[in-house]
Amino acid sequence: MTDKTFTLNICGAPYASSAPLSALRFAKAALAAGHTIQRVFFYQEGVMLANALSCPPQDEINLTKAWQTLATAHQLELTICVAAALKRGIVDAKEAARFGLAHHNLAEGFVLTGLGQLVDGMANADRTVTFS
């Protein structure tokens, strides 16, 4: 099989859905097999993974940190749908200032973007895999 380029679309909520963990495992396996991840896009409830204030129990995997570690190791783009994030209270410093909020909570390594980034990733990848 030739090397493929993937865009991942993660729609399921962390800890309420297996989507973020399944996507993480898929990404690790694809990268280990020599494939490329074009972009990781978090959409709908999946944006909750980018909440820097999430504190899972110590005996559970911290999915936010796991994605951050993978992204750092492989220079992956962790993009978050801005509309879905704002609706769920996930904001970066720029959006916090824009809306007059005292704090921001977007986890390091994640970037607020529009749906255009998902479309671009889909257009430039061999395959798009959605986890919901």
Buried (B, 14 or more C-beta within 10 A) or exposed (E): EEEBBBBBBBBBBBBEBEBBBBBBEBBBEBBEEEBBBBBBBBBBBBBBBBBBEBEEEEEEBBBBBBBBEBBEEEEBBBBBBBEBBBEBEBBBEEBBEEEEEEEBBBBEBBEBBEBEBBEBBBEEBEEBBBBB
